[in-house]
Amino acid sequence: MSLAGLAGVDIPEIKLVELNKLDNLPHINLPDEKYAFAIKRFDRSSIEHTPSQRIHMEDFAQVLVRYPHEKYTSSNYEHIGKIIYGFSGDGLADAQQFARRLLVNILLANGDAHLKNWSFLYPNKVTPRHSPAYDIVTTKVYMENETKYALNLGKTKEWHSVSKRHFQLWADKAGIPWRAIEPHLDDTMTKARALWPDSLNKLPMDEAHKETLKTHWSGLQQDFKIET
């Protein structure tokens, strides 16, 4: 999530909290864990001297009326992009952010960006906006042979075969102007290449996981390769 934020992804406030500083935890077996991941709720609004108000939010399984078990199989990123572009209160800006996140998920070897990990938020209770990102994980470090992201993008799911050409096909299928998307992909790559290698070394991530991520970067197509 920290690396995603550095690449221009809209993320909420996040931090690691020592488990022994948390009260009322359920009895779950986490023998090797010292920290919990904390994320500030963005589906709540707070106005001074008034109780917190709920902000309606629906993930794309709900938007598309899909059951949870269909979250990997019943749609693709073109379909999600088309809905975001067509129905968001700022369709172009949210489609550009969606494209940026798609690329970041590929760069971070996240194979779990399924329908329930993309959402609409309704800040004014009427008009949907693309919600902040909330579940970007390098799944490859936990699933050794994983090579694919969750849904089809430009007729492929393979991290190591995807290129700008697939994103252009995605944009064309979703009806989003490619000229408005390509600069955001370029900006994402500029930020990732400039900031990620040094930042990764400073993050509290398992050293073996860092090496897995670096190897992943070196195996991507030239459009998206990151040198370390």
Phi, psi and omega in degrees: 000321179296316178296321178300316178300320179296334181270007176097009176282138178284109180237154175284177173293132182225157174193165173262138181237134178296132184301325182288357177258005180255137179262155171060034175287143175291163181278089178241148186273100178234070189295331185253007184261131176252341187233154169248147176271122181250135180227130182287130182296131177251001176261027175225141174246143180235123175245134185308133177071013176231153179297154177299138180253138177286141174249123183297139181216141176220133178279173188282347168292321176290316180303318184267004180056057178243147175284155181307324182288352178261008189293341179259349195235349194255007179199187178213174184288336175296317181296314179298315180300319180297319179292315179299314182295323185275334189239344179294153176296337172223079190301319183290313180299320181287326175293322177296319177294322177299315179298318178300316181292322176303314180295317180297322177298323177292314181297327183265010177054049178261109180265014188240022180276066182274186186302327184278357178256015171231135186217156167261142175240144182243079185300325180256013177074001183232309190261125181284147170226152176296124183288162171301158176288144184221357183208061177262117187226141173279087186291336183300331181288344179255340180235092195306319186262014182289135181225003189232150169272176197287320185234163180292140173225114180058038176071020175217158172238000188275119178307315191275001175248346186286142181219182177302328181301323179291325177292324178294320176297319176302311181298317180298315181294326181276352180076026181255132182299123181299325180297339178269347182262316187305317179299330180285327173293318179297318179295321177300314181293321179299314180294315182296315181293326182279327191250329190291314185304313179290319181296321180301320181297334183265349183282150180281059182250145178306135185299322178295324178292323177299317181294323176299318181293319178297319177297320177300315180301319184289341182266359180283163176299159187304326179303328189237008181291142177237122179274141178236000000 
